Amino acid sequence: MPTNCEGTPYGWMLIEQKKTTIISMVLAAWASQNKSGTIYTSGRLGDSGYYLVTQFDPDN
């Protein structure tokens, strides 16, 4: 969890549906049991409290 995302509900972050490449990378990493990496965010999405993921770099 990025330190700037403290306070997001349940510790969750949001990847917008139109960001299909990022979604695919996260799902592939999760399926390969590699559940760690660097997450870049762009701030909160309105009043939802969730932070938007803009980039994900999985650890090797």
KESE-945263 format. One record per atom (N, C-alpha, C, O, CB): residue number from 1; residue in three letters; atom name; x, y, z. Coordinates in steps of 0.2 Angstrom, whole numbers. Atoms other than C-alpha are relative to their C-alpha. Last residue first. Glycine has a CB too. Example, Ala and Ser with C-alpha at 12.3 -4.5 7.8 and 13.67 -1.06 7.14 Angstrom:
// residues 2
num / residu / atome / px / py / pz
2 / SER / N / -4 / -6 / -1;
2 / SER / CA / 68 / -5 / 36;
2 / SER / C / -4 / 5 / 3;
2 / SER / O / -1 / 11 / 4;
2 / SER / CB / 2 / 2 / -7;
1 / ALA / N / 4 / -6 / 0;
1 / ALA / CA / 62 / -22 / 39;
1 / ALA / C / 4 / 6 / 0;
1 / ALA / O / 9 / 5 / 3;
1 / ALA / CB / -5 / 0 / 6;
// end
This chain:
// residues 60
num / residu / atome / px / py / pz
60 / ASN / N / -2 / 7 / 4;
60 / ASN / CA / 53 / -51 / -51;
60 / ASN / C / 2 / -5 / 5;
60 / ASN / O / 3 / -11 / 3;
60 / ASN / CB / 7 / 2 / -4;
59 / ASP / N / -6 / 2 / -2;
59 / ASP / CA / 43 / -37 / -42;
59 / ASP / C / 2 / -7 / -4;
59 / ASP / O / -2 / -11 / -5;
59 / ASP / CB / 1 / -1 / 7;
58 / PRO / N / -1 / 6 / -4;
58 / PRO / CA / 28 / -31 / -52;
58 / PRO / C / 7 / -1 / 2;
58 / PRO / O / 12 / 0 / -2;
58 / PRO / CB / -3 / -6 / -3;
57 / ASP / N / -7 / 3 / 2;
57 / ASP / CA / 28 / -13 / -59;
57 / ASP / C / 1 / -6 / 5;
57 / ASP / O / 3 / -5 / 11;
57 / ASP / CB / 6 / 5 / 1;
56 / PHE / N / -2 / 5 / -4;
56 / PHE / CA / 10 / -6 / -58;
56 / PHE / C / 6 / -3 / -3;
56 / PHE / O / 6 / -5 / -8;
56 / PHE / CB / -6 / -5 / 1;
55 / GLN / N / -5 / 4 / 3;
55 / GLN / CA / 5 / 11 / -65;
55 / GLN / C / 1 / -6 / 5;
55 / GLN / O / 1 / -4 / 11;
55 / GLN / CB / 6 / 4 / -1;
54 / THR / N / -2 / -2 / 7;
54 / THR / CA / -9 / 23 / -64;
54 / THR / C / 5 / -4 / -3;
54 / THR / O / 6 / -4 / -9;
54 / THR / CB / 2 / 7 / 1;
53 / VAL / N / -6 / 3 / 2;
53 / VAL / CA / -19 / 16 / -49;
53 / VAL / C / 2 / 2 / -7;
53 / VAL / O / -3 / 1 / -11;
53 / VAL / CB / 0 / -8 / 1;
52 / LEU / N / 0 / 2 / 7;
52 / LEU / CA / -33 / 28 / -43;
52 / LEU / C / 7 / -3 / -2;
52 / LEU / O / 12 / 1 / 0;
52 / LEU / CB / -2 / 5 / -5;
51 / TYR / N / -5 / -3 / 3;
51 / TYR / CA / -35 / 30 / -24;
51 / TYR / C / 0 / -4 / -7;
51 / TYR / O / 0 / -10 / -8;
51 / TYR / CB / 7 / -1 / 3;
50 / TYR / N / -5 / 5 / 4;
50 / TYR / CA / -52 / 25 / -17;
50 / TYR / C / 5 / 4 / -4;
50 / TYR / O / 4 / 9 / -7;
50 / TYR / CB / -4 / -5 / -4;
49 / GLY / N / -6 / 2 / -4;
49 / GLY / CA / -60 / 37 / -5;
49 / GLY / C / 5 / -4 / -3;
49 / GLY / O / 10 / -6 / 1;
49 / GLY / CB / -3 / -3 / 6;
48 / SER / N / 0 / 7 / -1;
48 / SER / CA / -76 / 37 / -15;
48 / SER / C / 5 / -2 / 5;
48 / SER / O / 4 / -7 / 9;
48 / SER / CB / 1 / -4 / -6;
47 / ASP / N / 2 / 1 / -7;
47 / ASP / CA / -79 / 56 / -13;
47 / ASP / C / 0 / -7 / 1;
47 / ASP / O / -1 / -9 / 7;
47 / ASP / CB / -7 / 2 / 1;
46 / GLY / N / 6 / -4 / -3;
46 / GLY / CA / -70 / 60 / -29;
46 / GLY / C / -1 / -2 / 7;
46 / GLY / O / 4 / -2 / 11;
46 / GLY / CB / -6 / -2 / -4;
45 / LEU / N / 5 / -1 / 5;
45 / LEU / CA / -57 / 47 / -35;
45 / LEU / C / -6 / 3 / 4;
45 / LEU / O / -10 / -1 / 7;
45 / LEU / CB / -2 / -7 / -3;
44 / ARG / N / 6 / 3 / -2;
44 / ARG / CA / -42 / 50 / -23;
44 / ARG / C / -5 / 1 / -6;
44 / ARG / O / -5 / 6 / -10;
44 / ARG / CB / -3 / 2 / 6;
43 / GLY / N / 5 / -3 / -5;
43 / GLY / CA / -25 / 53 / -29;
43 / GLY / C / -6 / -3 / 0;
43 / GLY / O / -8 / -8 / -3;
43 / GLY / CB / -1 / 7 / -2;
42 / SER / N / 1 / -7 / 2;
42 / SER / CA / -14 / 49 / -44;
42 / SER / C / -5 / 3 / 4;
42 / SER / O / -7 / 9 / 2;
42 / SER / CB / -3 / 0 / -7;
41 / THR / N / 7 / -2 / 0;
41 / THR / CA / -7 / 32 / -39;
41 / THR / C / 0 / 7 / -2;
41 / THR / O / 5 / 11 / -2;
41 / THR / CB / -3 / -1 / 7;
40 / TYR / N / 0 / -7 / 1;
40 / TYR / CA / 9 / 22 / -43;
40 / TYR / C / -7 / 2 / 0;
40 / TYR / O / -11 / -1 / -3;
40 / TYR / CB / 4 / 2 / -6;
39 / ILE / N / 6 / -3 / 2;
39 / ILE / CA / 11 / 4 / -36;
39 / ILE / C / 0 / 8 / 0;
39 / ILE / O / 2 / 11 / 4;
39 / ILE / CB / -6 / -2 / 4;
38 / THR / N / 1 / -7 / -1;
38 / THR / CA / 27 / -5 / -35;
38 / THR / C / -6 / 3 / -3;
38 / THR / O / -7 / 2 / -9;
38 / THR / CB / 6 / 4 / -2;
37 / GLY / N / -3 / -4 / 5;
37 / GLY / CA / 27 / -24 / -33;
37 / GLY / C / -1 / 8 / 2;
37 / GLY / O / -3 / 9 / 7;
37 / GLY / CB / -4 / -1 / -7;
36 / SER / N / -3 / -6 / -2;
36 / SER / CA / 21 / -38 / -23;
36 / SER / C / 3 / 4 / -6;
36 / SER / O / 4 / 1 / -11;
36 / SER / CB / 6 / -2 / 5;
35 / LYS / N / 5 / -5 / -2;
35 / LYS / CA / 8 / -52 / -26;
35 / LYS / C / 4 / 6 / 3;
35 / LYS / O / 1 / 10 / 7;
35 / LYS / CB / -4 / -3 / 5;
34 / ASN / N / -5 / -6 / -1;
34 / ASN / CA / 19 / -63 / -37;
34 / ASN / C / -5 / 6 / 2;
34 / ASN / O / -7 / 9 / -2;
34 / ASN / CB / 4 / 1 / -6;
33 / GLN / N / -2 / 0 / -7;
33 / GLN / CA / 8 / -79 / -35;
33 / GLN / C / 5 / 5 / 2;
33 / GLN / O / 8 / 6 / 7;
33 / GLN / CB / 3 / -7 / 2;
32 / SER / N / -7 / 3 / 0;
32 / SER / CA / 8 / -81 / -54;
32 / SER / C / 3 / 0 / 7;
32 / SER / O / 9 / -2 / 8;
32 / SER / CB / 5 / 3 / -4;
31 / ALA / N / 1 / 7 / 2;
31 / ALA / CA / -11 / -78 / -54;
31 / ALA / C / 7 / -4 / 0;
31 / ALA / O / 7 / -10 / 2;
31 / ALA / CB / -2 / 0 / -7;
30 / TRP / N / 4 / 3 / -5;
30 / TRP / CA / -8 / -61 / -45;
30 / TRP / C / -1 / -8 / -1;
30 / TRP / O / 0 / -12 / 3;
30 / TRP / CB / -7 / 3 / 1;
29 / ALA / N / -4 / 1 / -5;
29 / ALA / CA / 5 / -56 / -57;
29 / ALA / C / -3 / -3 / 6;
29 / ALA / O / 0 / -8 / 9;
29 / ALA / CB / 2 / 8 / 3;
28 / ALA / N / -5 / 5 / 2;
28 / ALA / CA / -6 / -60 / -72;
28 / ALA / C / 5 / -1 / 6;
28 / ALA / O / 7 / -6 / 8;
28 / ALA / CB / 4 / 3 / -6;
27 / LEU / N / 3 / 7 / 0;
27 / LEU / CA / -21 / -51 / -64;
27 / LEU / C / 6 / -5 / -1;
27 / LEU / O / 6 / -11 / 2;
27 / LEU / CB / -5 / 0 / -5;
26 / VAL / N / 1 / 1 / -7;
26 / VAL / CA / -10 / -35 / -60;
26 / VAL / C / -3 / -7 / 1;
26 / VAL / O / -1 / -11 / 5;
26 / VAL / CB / -5 / 5 / 3;
25 / MET / N / -6 / 1 / -4;
25 / MET / CA / -3 / -35 / -77;
25 / MET / C / -1 / -2 / 7;
25 / MET / O / 2 / -6 / 9;
25 / MET / CB / 4 / 7 / -1;
24 / SER / N / -3 / 6 / 2;
24 / SER / CA / -20 / -37 / -86;
24 / SER / C / 6 / -2 / 4;
24 / SER / O / 8 / -7 / 6;
24 / SER / CB / 1 / 0 / -7;
23 / ILE / N / 4 / 5 / -3;
23 / ILE / CA / -28 / -23 / -75;
23 / ILE / C / 3 / -7 / -2;
23 / ILE / O / 4 / -12 / 2;
23 / ILE / CB / -7 / 0 / -3;
22 / ILE / N / -1 / 1 / -7;
22 / ILE / CA / -14 / -12 / -80;
22 / ILE / C / -4 / -5 / 4;
22 / ILE / O / -1 / -9 / 8;
22 / ILE / CB / -1 / 7 / 4;
21 / THR / N / -7 / 2 / -1;
21 / THR / CA / -16 / -15 / -98;
21 / THR / C / 2 / -1 / 7;
21 / THR / O / 5 / -6 / 9;
21 / THR / CB / 5 / 5 / -4;
20 / THR / N / 0 / 7 / 1;
20 / THR / CA / -35 / -13 / -97;
20 / THR / C / 7 / -3 / 0;
20 / THR / O / 8 / -9 / 3;
20 / THR / CB / -3 / -2 / -7;
19 / LYS / N / -7 / 2 / -1;
19 / LYS / CA / -35 / 4 / -90;
19 / LYS / C / 2 / -7 / -1;
19 / LYS / O / 4 / -10 / 4;
19 / LYS / CB / 3 / 3 / 7;
18 / LYS / N / -4 / -1 / 7;
18 / LYS / CA / -52 / 8 / -97;
18 / LYS / C / 7 / -1 / 0;
18 / LYS / O / 10 / -1 / -5;
18 / LYS / CB / -2 / 7 / -2;
17 / GLN / N / 1 / 5 / 5;
17 / GLN / CA / -60 / -1 / -82;
17 / GLN / C / 4 / 1 / -7;
17 / GLN / O / 5 / -3 / -10;
17 / GLN / CB / -7 / 0 / -1;
16 / GLU / N / 6 / -1 / 5;
16 / GLU / CA / -52 / 11 / -70;
16 / GLU / C / 0 / -5 / -5;
16 / GLU / O / 5 / -8 / -7;
16 / GLU / CB / 1 / 7 / -3;
15 / ILE / N / -3 / 0 / 6;
15 / ILE / CA / -40 / 3 / -57;
15 / ILE / C / -6 / 1 / -5;
15 / ILE / O / -10 / -3 / -5;
15 / ILE / CB / 4 / -7 / -2;
14 / LEU / N / 5 / 1 / 6;
14 / LEU / CA / -46 / 7 / -40;
14 / LEU / C / 5 / 0 / -6;
14 / LEU / O / 9 / 5 / -7;
14 / LEU / CB / -5 / 5 / 0;
13 / MET / N / -2 / -6 / 5;
13 / MET / CA / -36 / 5 / -23;
13 / MET / C / -4 / -2 / -6;
13 / MET / O / -7 / -8 / -7;
13 / MET / CB / 7 / 0 / -2;
12 / TRP / N / 1 / 1 / 7;
12 / TRP / CA / -42 / -5 / -8;
12 / TRP / C / 2 / 6 / -4;
12 / TRP / O / 2 / 11 / -2;
12 / TRP / CB / -7 / -2 / -1;
11 / GLY / N / -7 / 1 / 3;
11 / GLY / CA / -35 / -4 / 10;
11 / GLY / C / 0 / -1 / -8;
11 / GLY / O / 5 / -3 / -11;
11 / GLY / CB / 4 / -5 / 3;
10 / TYR / N / -3 / 7 / 0;
10 / TYR / CA / -52 / -8 / 17;
10 / TYR / C / 7 / -1 / -3;
10 / TYR / O / 9 / -6 / -5;
10 / TYR / CB / -5 / -4 / -5;
9 / PRO / N / 4 / 5 / -3;
9 / PRO / CA / -58 / 10 / 13;
9 / PRO / C / 3 / -7 / -1;
9 / PRO / O / 4 / -9 / -7;
9 / PRO / CB / -7 / 0 / -3;
8 / THR / N / 4 / 3 / 5;
8 / THR / CA / -43 / 21 / 9;
8 / THR / C / -4 / -5 / 3;
8 / THR / O / -2 / -10 / 6;
8 / THR / CB / 4 / -2 / -7;
7 / GLY / N / 6 / -2 / -1;
7 / GLY / CA / -36 / 29 / 25;
7 / GLY / C / -5 / -2 / -6;
7 / GLY / O / -11 / -1 / -5;
7 / GLY / CB / -1 / 7 / 0;
6 / GLU / N / 2 / 2 / -7;
6 / GLU / CA / -18 / 28 / 20;
6 / GLU / C / -7 / 3 / 1;
6 / GLU / O / -9 / 9 / -1;
6 / GLU / CB / 5 / 3 / 6;
5 / CYS / N / 7 / 3 / 1;
5 / CYS / CA / -16 / 30 / 1;
5 / CYS / C / -3 / -2 / 7;
5 / CYS / O / -8 / -6 / 7;
5 / CYS / CB / 0 / -6 / -4;
4 / ASN / N / 5 / -6 / 1;
4 / ASN / CA / -1 / 42 / 2;
4 / ASN / C / -7 / -3 / -1;
4 / ASN / O / -11 / 1 / -2;
4 / ASN / CB / 2 / 4 / -7;
3 / THR / N / 1 / -4 / -6;
3 / THR / CA / 10 / 28 / 10;
3 / THR / C / -5 / 6 / -1;
3 / THR / O / -9 / 8 / 4;
3 / THR / CB / 6 / 3 / 3;
2 / PRO / N / -3 / -6 / 0;
2 / PRO / CA / 7 / 17 / -5;
2 / PRO / C / -1 / 4 / 6;
2 / PRO / O / -7 / 4 / 9;
2 / PRO / CB / -1 / 4 / -6;
1 / MET / N / 4 / -6 / 0;
1 / MET / CA / 0 / 0 / 0;
1 / MET / C / 4 / 6 / 0;
1 / MET / O / 9 / 7 / 4;
1 / MET / CB / -5 / 0 / 6;
// end
